[in-house]
Amino acid sequence: MMHSAPNASNNTQLCTEHAKHYGTIPMTSPFHRTMMKESVPPHRSLGSAHGVVSSTSLNFLRGKRLRDRLSRYLDHSTFGIFYDVVVAISSFLFSCSYILRTYQPPLSSLPPLQWSLEIILAACFFIAFFFRDVYLSDHRLDSILSVSTLEVLCITLPVLPASFLVSSHTLWLGASPWRFLYPVRFLHCYQSIKAVLARCHEYMAPVQQFAALCYLQLIFIIACAAGILQIAETLDEGIKWNHNWTFFNSFFNSILMFVTIQVPPADNTLAKLFVGILVVVLIVIVPYQLAHVMDLRSAFSVYQAAKYKPSSRVRHVVLCGDLSTLRIDCFFHEVFHDDHDVVDVNVVVLSEEEPSSSLQALLMDPFYSKRTSFIQGSILDQQDAERSACCSASAIFILSHANKQTDEQECDYRTLMRVLAAKRFGPCAPLYVQMHRSCNARLMEDLHVENALFYPELVLSLLAQNCVCPGFSTLIYNLTCSSNVNASNSYLDAETSHWVSRYLHGASHELYCVKLPSEAVVGGMAFAQVSGLIFEKCGVIVFAIVPAGAPQSNILLNPGFSYTCVGYESAIAIAKDRRQADAVESMTKGSWRPPLSSSLLGQSQVPNCLPRLLHRPSIVGKAGDTGPRRLHDVLIDDVSTLQFQLDPITVCIVSMDTFPEHMPYFIGPLRVDVLHPHRPIVFIAATIPNEEQYALFAHFPDVYFLHRNPYHISSLQLGGVQKSFRIVLMSTQREAFSESCETELLADAPCLALYRTVLSMVGHHNAGSIITELTNRSNVHYIAQYLLQEPRRGFPSEKKTLALIASDFSVSPAFASGLTCSLSFCDNLMINQFFNPMIKRILHEFISAAWKSDGFVLEDKSSEDSSDTADKMLQRSSLYATKAPKHLVGRCFAEMFHGLLLSEGMLVLGLFRYLKDGENASLGYVYTSPSPGELITEDDLLYILSHRQPSWYWD
């Protein structure tokens, strides 16, 4: 549960960063770049598999499964790009050597320099093929028996070893039929240039890329035909060498034959026969087959016949359900992120729709072509499930409509059918499922689906937490999703780098499941002491633990001094990557003492250094004891008539014809007994809930409804938005939108229009009080754009402001300050559950464990209630957001971390830092796991895990 200090001091708004990508619309899409007229940023590497992910570094080769790491490094690194380019250039030189040989007398020997070049190139081709295509292959036998093997043998055997067996060092001798092997070099050259062109999907539109491949293929077909025509025409032993049948003359004659249907002058019988065959193929067979193929192409896709062949060395996961190009691209980025340090996972996409042109271009990339497979079909069909190898899958992900808001119940029914099919065709594979209605949770329990994610529970809870804690949704997103932005990019200017570098430093940290060191290192130490020791030595914040002997689902958030570690327990840590997290278990025993300044904080002889925690009795009675219970009793005409003592939380429902369900997940976190004081909640909605819906949250006190259109200014005035503590714009749109970029972005048009209306009423100085739910996180930049229209806020110039449209959503000031929450977050969270199964449980502890467990009953939490039995019980901490104690202001983060942890058992996860512009405190940014030397300011809010509310919370 999250709580925030009620009095936030005057703070200011953020600047924005000039990043280059924005939201779920991938800038890898050439269509998007063409429409935006965007130039390619110079910092992007040529072979980047994702527009914002840098190439794999050489350090990635360290670790187990070296073969897989080598294969991944060659496919996703700058060295791999250089390797493909060198192979393409070498193949071109190898073909040029053959062309040069056609201008030399037939009986002459090969010049020594040319012979040496061919020996070197042939040896390199042979070694490269058997290393990369055979040794690094998951299916070696298939690679050996492939056409590529025959191709390599045809181009290398005439050089190695045949050139050593003849005096002229070449098989190009007079009328030798062995000369027909030499045009195969053009085929090898085509394959190598095609490999380089496949990496250019980020810089060329799909149509341009496919057209280039088509032209390249046509050129090399004509080149092969010219070579065969020249060899056939000069095959007679009696013919003398002359310049009439050089390669380029043959190439020109072949073009004439293909374009003008004119037979070239041929004196040789074999050449005439070959020309006649080509003319027949051109006139009779090619047009007929081309028309037939085009008809088949329009009615049948190659992806309908695709099949994934599992490997014993590599795991694979199946992605199915309601998919779109944007969601698939996001899935790839998250699964293959280097932070996971996983190299033995392939992805099989099982989609009912054919891939778009941009997705096809992405699948052509060598990195994805080896690790992903696209199969057009449905998991409901047994043959399609067998083609995608569901029976041997390590996991099956079933996505549900998020951006395309159709009927929720119907969508859940379709998901249920897919779950039943997955259970049938992949009984051993764990399922990761997305659902809408929480009433269907029992169906998932009956089917033993443990990893079911429900949209309303997550999104509504995050919106509620954002009301009482600035930046909560951003904190959770940064901890559960892999970062895709580099904080060291040179495009950050001095105006923005100050806060962006700190924000991205925190965003680069994620949650990892780790093992504590051995008993010899941590045995007998309290959890608070172990956490301080690990932070001091490894720079990792360990904030949760699974007690020894307890099931993995029993996670304790910061038990403080109430739990004694025994060694090798499972714990949850915040680390920059998996390598840093794994350093926790390998930590050795050594003398450790916290910094002197932090040690002094916990000494009893310095009572004024740190206020102690206070036990205050809860003033929250049983939910429903006070206030009306019937719906008509909570309908109001004007908020001012209620004379609230505290500014209310106003919720504007965007939909005009429906009221959102699952509202207890929004109201519940705002009514926990440890949160004091409770603010009234006012709903402004064109459609009020029915009696059945209202019965689910009628027991919550101080919840009111204003039955009016929220788009009218008069309704907003009667609802008191100008005096609201927080204003939540809740989107429940159900219009059906297609999966194209434009219409998907338009899904948030009503919500953005309402945002603009509310902002015009409350003013830009109160923009930080408006929290918006978005369907597509790409629309975050529209919120940020509104925030930058106030000239007094100290943002960059208008020219720099326009760069927001192309910025990454994660560095937008609207997202960094937690003013937006998107359904797209659910996809990232579900994917990361595969790598860290405890994420869902951790998120439950942060969000809903407190209000679901306490039952909203009166509890006297006085200090006199402590007993021997209570001392033996493990403490459960909640997450608070509060200002730093006055005596810790100006100290570094490491001193504050150790001081609060060792003296009070309170664990700090990070900061919410406000930026000043001299007037107000609207916006800030989340700073997760700050640098140890970062100084704490008086306006910083601390994210604290504590079993009791801090005493300075009310200051």
N, C-alpha and C positions, 0 to 999 in steps of 0.2 A: 504493500500500500504506500502511496506517495502523499506527502503533506508538504505544505509550503508555508513559509513565514507570512503572516498576514500583511505585514507592512514592508513593502519593497520600496527602497529609497529611489530618489530620482536617478534614473539611468538613461542611456540613450540607445540610439539605433545603430545598426551595422552599416558598413559599406558592403559593396558587392565585389565579387571577383570576376575577372574577365576569363572565365573558363570557356571551354569550347563545345561541350556536349551538354545536352539538357534532357533529363528525365528518361522515361522508358523508350522514347522514340530514338532508336540508335543512330548515331551519326555515321555508323558504318553503312547506312542506307545511301547509296549514290543518288537515289531519287530525291531524298531530302536535301542533299548538298546541292543538287542541280537547281531545285526550286528556291533555295535560300541564297544561291549565287555565292557560295562560301568557298573560299580558297583553302587549300590544305595547309594546316598549321605546320610550321617547320619542325616542331619538336616530335611529331608523330613518326614512329619508325615505319619502314616500308612494309614489313611483314607482320605488323601487329595484328593479332587475331581479333582484337577488339579495339575500337577506336581510342579507348582511354587506358588500356592495359599495356604497360611496357613489355618488351620482349623478355623472355626467360633469361636470367643471368647465369653465368658460369657456375656460381655457387650452388645452383639447383642440382648439379650432377652429384653432389655429395649426399649419400644416403643409400638405402637398399634399392633393389630392383634397378640395377644400373642400365640394363638393356632398355627398359621403358623410359628411364630418364634421358638416355642418349637419343632415343627416338623423338621424345618430346622436345628436347633441346634443339635438334636439327629442324624440327617443324615450326618452332616458335622462338626463334632467336635471330639476332642480327647475323650471327655466323651461318645459320641455316639459309638465310637470304643470300649471303655472299656465296655459299656453296652452290645453290641453284643457278645463280648468275654465272659462276665460273664454268659449271657443267654446260650451260647453254652456249657460252662463248666457245668452249672447247669443241662442242659438237659442230658448231658452225665452221670452225677452223678445220675440223676433220672432213667436213663436206667440201670445203674449199680446196683441200688437198686433193680430193678425188677430181674436182673440176679442173684443177691445174694439170693433173695427170693426163686428161683428155687432149691437152694441147701439146703434149710431148710425143715424140716418135714412138710407135707401138713397141719396137724392139729395144728401145733404150732402157738402161737401168735407172732406178730411182735415185735422185740426188741424195747424198748422205744427210744433208740438213733436213730434207723433207722426210727421209726415212726415219731419222731420229725423232722428229716431231710425231710421226704416226705411231712409233713404238711407245712413246711416253703417253700419248692420248689414249691409245688402246688399252694400255695397262691400267691407267686411271679409271677408264670406263668399267673394265672388268672388276677391279677391286671395289669401286664404289657400288656397283650393282650387288655383288655378293655380300657386302657389309650392310648396306642400308635396306635393300629389298629382300634379302634372304636372312641374314643374321638377326636384324632388328625386327623382322616380321613376326607376327603372331601365328601365322600359318605358313611355315616354311615350305612344306611340300607343294602347296598351291602356288607359291612364288616360283619354285623351281620349274614347275610344269606349265608356267604361264607363257604367253606370247612374248613377253619382255625378255625372257631367257633366250629364246630363239633369236630375237633381234640383236641382243648383245653378242651372241656367238657369231652371227653373220657379219658383224662389223669388226670383231676382234680377231677371229681366226685367220682371215687373210693377212693380218699383220703379225699376230702372235699365235702360233710359231711359224706360219707359212712363209713369211718374208725371210726367215733365216735359212729356209730350205732351198731357195732358188737364188741364182747368181744375181739376178736383177733386183732382188729384194721386193718384188711386187708380183701379183698374179695378173696384172694388166699387161699381158704379153700377147701381141698379135691378135689372133682370133680365138683366144682362150675363152671357153664358156664360163670360167670362174669370174669373169668380169661382171656377170649379172648380180653378184653379191654387193658390188659397190653402191648401187642406188639405194640400198637399205640404209645407208648413212643419212639420207634425207629423212627417213622415218624416225630415226633416233634423234635427229636435230629437231624435228617437230615436237616430239614428246618432251624434250628438255625445255624448249621455249614455251610450251604450253604450261609446264610446271611453274615457270616464272610468272607467266600471265595470270595464273590462277591466284597468285598472291595479291593481285592488283584490284581486288573487288572493292577496296576502300577508296580507290581513286578513279574508278571508271564506273559508269552506269552499267547495269547488267546487259542492256542492249549493245552497248559499245564493246563490252567484254566478249559477248557471244559472237558479235560480228567480226571482231579481230580474230577469234579462233576459227571462224568459218573461212575468212580470207587466207589465214595462215595454212589451213588444211588444203584449200584449193591450190595455193602456190606450190606446196610440197607434192601434191598429187601430180601436177603438171611437171614438176622437176623430176619425179620418179619416172613419169612417162617419157620425158626427154632423154633421160639416161638409158632407159631400156631401148628406145628408138635408135639412139646413137650406137649402142652396142650391137643391136640387131643389124643395122645397116653396114657396120664395119666388121661383121663376123666372118665374111668370106676371106679365106686366106690369100686369094689372088689380088684383093683390092689393095692398093697402095695408100700409104698415109698421105693425107692432104688436109687442108683447112675447110673443106666443104662440110664435113660432119663433125664440127666441134660441138661442145656441149651447148653453147648459147644458140648456135644455129638450130640444133635439135629442140631446144626450149622454145624458140620462136615458131618452128614448124608445129610443135605440139599445141601452142596457143592458137595458131591458125586452124588447126584441126578441131579444137574444142569450140572455138568461137564462130568461125566462118564455114565450118563443115567442108573445108577444102583439103583434098588429099595432098600431103607434101610430096615432093619428088623423091621417090624411093626406088632404088635400083636392086636392092637385095630382096630375095623372095620372102625371107623371114620378116623383114621390115614391112613388106607389103601386107603380109598376113596379119601382122600386129596392127598396122594402120586400119586394115579392114575390120578387125575385131573392135577396135576403139570406135570406129564410125557406127558400126551396128549397135554397140552398147549405147552410144550417144543418141542415136536417132530412135531406136526401137525400145531398148530395155530401160534406159534411164528415165525418160519421161513417164513411162507407165509405172515404174517402181516409185518414182518420186511422188506421183499423185496418190498411189496406194499408201505410201508411208505417211503422207500428210493427212490422209483420211484416218488412218489409225492413230496418228498423233492427236487429232482433235477428239477422238473417242476413247483413247487409252493413254495412260501415263506410265512412264517407266517406273515410277514409284509404286505403282500398283503391283508390280512383279518383284520389287526389291525384297531381299531377305537378309536378315542378320544372322551371321554364323558365329555363335559364341566361342570364346577361347578359354582354355583351362587356366591361362595365365592372367586374364583380365576380367574384372567384374563388369557388369553392365546394368544400367537402370533404364526403365521404360517410362517415358513421359507421354501421357495421353489425356483425353478429356477435351475441354473447351479451350482450344489453343489458338494463338495468333502469332504472327511474325514477331511482334514485340515481346511477347511472353517467352517464346522459344529463345530469342536472342538473350534475354535476361537470364534464363535458365542456364544457357551455355556459359555465360560469363561467371555465374555464381559457382557452378560445379567445377569448372576448370581453373578457378582462381588459384594462384600460386600459394596463397596464404594457407590453404588446406594441406599442402604438401602431399597430395594424393595423385599418383600417376597411373593407377591401375583401374580406372573407371571410364567406361564408354557410355554414351547416351544413345538410346534408340527412341526416336520420335515417332509415335504412332498417331497420325492425324487423319481425320476424315477428309480434309481438303488438301489439294495439291499445293506444294510450297510456292510462295510468291517469288518473283524474279530476284528480289533483294536477298531472300533467304537462300535461294539456289546459289547465288554468288557467294554467300557466306559459307555454304557447305562445300564449295569448291576449294576453299583455303586448305592447304596441306595439313594444318593443325587440326581442323575440324573434320576433314575428309577421312582421316585415319581413326578418329575417336567418336564420330557420330554417324548415325544412319537414319535416313528419313524413309519411312514406310507409310504409304497412303492406305489407310484402312481403319477399322474400328476394333477395339478390344472386345466388343460383343461378338465378333465373328471369330470362330475357332481357327480358321486358316490364317487370318490376320494376326491372331495372338501367337500362333506357332511361328509365323514369319518373323515376328519381333522377339521370339525366344522368351516369352513371359515365364515359362516354366522354370528357367534357370536364372531369372533376373534377381539381382541383389535387392532391388526395391522397385515399386511401381508408384509413380506419382500421378494422381488423378486431379487435374485442375478443374475448377468450376468457374462459370461466368463471373467476372469481376467488373470489367469495363463495359460489358454489354448486359445491362440490367434487365433481364427478362423476369418472368414470374419466378419468385424464389422457390416456391414449393415445387413447381414443375422442374426447375433446375436441380433441386435436391433429388427428385425422383430419378432423373437421368443419371445423376452421380451414383445413386444407389444401385442402378442397373449395372453401371460400370464396375462398382465394387464387387457385386455378385459375380460378374464375369471374371474379374481379376482373381477372386478367391477360387474360382473353378479352374482357370488355366494356369495360375501361378500360386498354388496353395502355400508354398513356403516363403514367398516373397513378402516382406513387410509393406504395408500400404500407407501412403501419405495422401490424405484426402482433404479437400476443401468443401465445406458445406455452408449453407446460409442460415437455416432455421435451427435453433438450438433444441427445439422440440424433437428433432430427428436424432438427437444424440443417443437415445436408447437403441435405435436401429444399428448405429455403429458399434455400440457396446455388445449387442447380441451377435454381431458378426466378428467380434474380437479385433476391431480396428482401433488401435491405441493412438495412432497419430492422426486424429481428425481435428481439423482447424475450422472453427466457425467464425465467419466474418463479423457478425454483430458483436460477439463477445469481445473480440480483439479491438475493433475500431471504436466502438462506443466506450469501452473502458479507457482507451488511450485518450479519447476526447475529454473524458471526465478528469483524468489525471492531469491533462494539460491545463485544466481550469485552476487547479490548486498548486500546480508545480510547473514553472516555466521550463519548456524544453524537454518534457518527459518523453514524448514520442520520438524526438530526435535522439535522445540518449539510448532508447531501446533499439532504434533502427541501427545506429552506429555500432552497438554491441553485438547485434545478431546478423549483420550483413557485411560482406566483404567490401572494403573500401576500393573504389576504382579511380580515385583522383590522386595525383602525385603532388605532395605539398611543396616540392622543390622546383616546380615548373617556373621557368624564367618569365612567364607572362605576368606574374604577380608584381604589381608595382608597389611602391612604398606606401601608397594610399590605402591599399587593401591587404598587403602581406602581413601587417601587424596582427590582425585577428584571424585571417584565413589560415596562416601557417599554424597557429595554435589550434584552431578548430579541426584542421585536417590531421594534425598530430593525434588528437583524440579520436577522430573518425577512423584512423588506421588501426585501432585496437578492437579486438573482438573477444567473444567469450570462448573459452576452451575448457574441456574437461581434462583434468590433470590428476596425477597421483602424487600424494605427499611423499616427502623423503622417508627413508627407513626409520625404524624405531630408534636406532642409534643417534639419529639427528634430531628428531622432534618428539621422541617418546617422553611422556610426562609433562610436556609443555601445553599450556592453554592455547586455544585456537587464536586468541588475540596475539599471543607472543609468536606463534608460528607465522601468522600473517605478516607481522612486522619483520620477522627474520627473512621471509621470502622476498618482501618488497625491498629490503635493504640490499640483498645479495643478487637478486635476479631482475629487479625492476618490475615484478609482476604483482598485481593486486589479487590475492586470494580472498574471496568474500563469502563463499558458501562451501558447505561440506556435507558429505553423506556419512553419518555416524557409522563406526565400525559395527558390522553385523546387521545393519539395517538395509532394507531394500533400496535400490537405486532411486526410486521415486521419492524417498524420504529425504528431502534436502532442507538443510537449515541455513538460513541467511544469518551470517555473523553471530554464532552463539557466544562470542566474546570469551569470558573467563569461565563460562558454565560447562564447557566441554574440554576434556583433556585428550589430546591426540595420542594415538598409539603407533602411527606410522602406516604408510601405504593406503590411507583412506582416499576415496575419490573426492575431488574438490572441483570447484568452478573458479576459474581465474580470468582476469582481464589481461591479455597479452597482445603484442603487436602481430605475432604470427605463431605458427605451430612450433617452430624451432625454439622460440623464446619460452613458450609454455612447457615444452618437454624438458627444459633446463631445470624445472622445479624438482622433478623426481630424482635427477642425478646430482642434486645439490649435496655437498659434503658437509660434514660436521666441522664446526670451527667456532672460535670465540666470537660472540656477537654482542654488541652493546648499542642501543639506540643512540642517536646524536645527543650530545650533552644538553642542548637546549630543549629537546623533546623529553629527555629524562627529567629535567627540572619541572616540567609541566605536571608530572604525576606525583611529585613529592608533597606529602601532607603538610610540611612546614611552610609551603607557599600557598595558603588558602585562597588568596585573591587572584592567583594566576589563571585559574580555570573554574568557572562556576560548575557546581555539581548538578547532576540530574535531580529533578524534583518529582515527587509523586503527587499528582493532583487528582482528586476524585473526578471521575467523568460526570458531566452534567447531562449526558445524553440518556434520555429515558427510553423505554421500550418503544420501538417504532410503531407509531399509530396511536399512542396514548394521548397525544395532543394533536389538534388539527382535525379537519374534516376528513371523512372517509368516502363520502359519495361524490360522484363526478360533478353534479350540478352545484355542489358546495364550493368547488375549487375553480369554477368559472368566474372570471372577473372582467370588468369593463375598463378599469383604469388601475394601473399598478400604484399610483400615488395614493389611492384611497386606503391601501393596506398599511402605509406608514412603516416600511421596513426600517429596522435599526441598522441593518447591514446592507450594503449594496448587493443586489441579487445577481445571480447567474442567469442570463437571458439566452434562451435557445430558440432560434428561428428555423422552422421546418421549411425546407425549400419546396418540397412537393405540395401541389395544390389539391390533390385528390386522395392522398394516403397519409396515414400517421405511422411513423416507424415503429416496428415491433422491437421486442427485446430491450425496452427502455430501462428495466431494472439494472442492466449492465452499465448504464450511464449514471443513474441516480444512486445506485448502491455505493460506489466508491466515494461519493460526496456526502454520505451519511454515516460513515463509520464513527464509532464512539471515541476513537483517539483523535479525530479531527475536530478541532475546536477553534473558532465557532463555526456552526453550520450556516451557510448562506442560503437564502430562499432561492428557489428555481422557478423561473417563469417561462412557459412555452408560448410562443406566438405561432399559431398554425391556422391555416385555412380549413383544415380538417382535424377535428379533435378525436381522441381515441374513443372507441366504443367501450361499453361496459366490461366486456371480457378482457380487452387490453388493459383498461385502467385497473382492473382487479389485481393485476400482477404487481403493481407498484402503489396501490392505494394506501398501504401501511406506512409509506414514507411521509414524514411531515414536511410542511412548508413547500409544497409543490403546487403550482397554480397554472391555469390555462387562459390565454387570451384568444378567443375565437375570431381572428381577423386575418386578412391577407397581409403577410409580412413584407410584400413588395410595396405597400403603400406607406408613405412617410407618416401619415396620421396613425397608422397601426403601430409603427415603431415608437412614436412619441408616447402613445398610451401604454406601450409595453415597457417604457422607461429605459430604453437602450442607452440614452445619454448619461444615465447614472448607474449603469451596470458595471459590476466588477469584471465579468467576462461575458463575451457575446459569442455564442457557438452557432455556426451556420451548418446545419445538419442536412446532408443531401440524401434523398431517398428516391431519386429519379428512376423510373422504370421504362423509359422509352428505349426502344431497341435501336442500337446503332451498329453499323457495319464495322468491320475490322480495319478499315483504311485509316491512315494517319489523321486525315482531316476530320472525319466524322467522329472518330474516337476522342479527339480533343474537344469537340463540340459537346460532349456529354456533360461537361461542367459549365456550360454557358449559363444556365439559370442560376447556379450557385455564385458564379463570378459577377453576374448582374446584381444579385442581392448584396454581395460583398461591397460593390461600389456604392450602392445606396446607403448601406449602414456606415461605410467609411465617411461619406459626405455629411452624415449627421453627427458622428462622434468626433470628427476631425482627425487629421493626420497625427496629431500629438498623442492620440489614444489608439493608434493602429495596433499596438501590441496587445490590446485587450480582445481583438477579434480572432477567433480560432475557426478555421475553415476545414470542412471535410471535402476532399476532392476524390473523384473517381479515378482520374489519371494524374499521376504525380508530375507529368510533364507540364501541367498547367500551373505549377508552383511559380513559374516565372511571371505570370500575370499578377499574382499577389505581390511579388517583389517589385514589379513595375509600378504598381500603385504606391508602394511605400517610398519610392524614389521621386515622386512628383512634388514633394514638399522641399523647397530650396533651403529651408533653414536647418535641415537635418544633417548637413555636412557630407552628403554623398558625392560621388564623382560627378564630373560634368555630364551634360546631356549626351555627348558623343559616346562617353564611356557607359552611360546608362543603357544605351541601345544594345550594348553587347550582352545584356542579360538574356536576350532572346536565344542566344547561342550558348548560354552558360549551363554548367551541370547543375541539376536541381539540388544536389546535396550541398552545394556551397552557396545557394541562394539565401539571402537573409531571412526570408519567410520560413524556410525549412530549418535553417540553423538555429532559429529562435523558437522552434516548436509551434508556429502559428498555423501549420497545415498538417493534415493527417490523410493518408491515401490508402485505398484498398490494395494498391500495388505492393504495399509492404508485406501483405500476406504471402505472396509468392516467394519472396526472399526468405521469410521466416520458415516456411515449410521446407524449402530446399536445405537450409542449414540444419534442420532437424536430422537429416540423414548423416551429417558429419558430427553433430553434437546432439544426441538424443535428449539431453537434459535441458535444452533451451526452452522447450515448452513449459516444463515444470518451473524453471526459473522465472519465466514470464508470468506464470500463474501466481507465484509467490510475490512478485512485484506488484501485480495489478489487483487481483481479486481475492487472494487468500485471506486478507484481513477482514473484509466486509462479509465474506461468505462464512467465516468461521465464528465470528463473535455473535451473530444473531441479533445484533442491535439491542442488547439488553443492558440494563444498568449494572455496572461493575464498579466497585469501590477499589481504586488502585492506590490506596494509601500505603505508605512505607511500613505502617504497623502490621500489614497483612503478611509480611514475610515470615516464613516458618522454615523449620528444618526440611520439611518435605519440599517446599518450594525451592529451597536452595539446591536440591538434588535434581530438579527438573531443568531441562535444557531450555535456554532462552531462545525465542524466535524474534528476530529483528524485523522492523519495517523500514521503508525508505522515506526519509524526510528531506525536504529542501528548505534550508534555513540559512540565515546569514551567519558568517563566522563570528565566534566570540571576539569581543573587543580586544582581549589580550593576545589574540592570535593574528590580528591584522598586522601586516608588515612582515610576518614570518614566511619562510619558504614552505612549499607544499610538503616536503619530506618531514620537516619539524612538526607541522600541524598533524600530519598523518600519524606519526608515531606518538605524538602527545595525546591526541584524542583516543587512539587505540589502546595505549598502555595504561592510561589513567582512568578512562571511562568506558572502555570496551566499545567505542564507537568507531566505525570504519567508514572512511571517506572514499567514494568512488570517483568523484570529479567535481567540477564547478559549473555553474551557470554564470557567465561573466557579462555584465552590462557594459555598454559603451556610452560614454558621455558626449553629448553635443551642446551641453550648457543649459538645456531646458527641461527635458523630461526623461523618463526611464521606460521606454516602450519595448525595446528589442535588445537582444543579446545573442549569445551563442553558447553551445554546450562544449565544454572542455573536459573530455574524458581522460582519466589517468594523466594528469598534467606532469610536466617535467619536474623532477625533484627540486630543482632550484627555482621554480616559479613562485613569485611573491603573491601573497594573498592580499586583496584590497578590501576595503570596507563595504563595497557594494556587491561583492561576490556572494552567490548563494552556494552552499555546500550540499552535495548529494550525500547524505549520511545514512548508514545502516545502523539502527540502534533499536534496542528492545523497549526503550521508553522515549518519550518526547523530550528533547533537550530543554534545559531550564531557560535558556536564552531565547527560546522559540517565541515567547510573548513580548520580547523587548521591542 
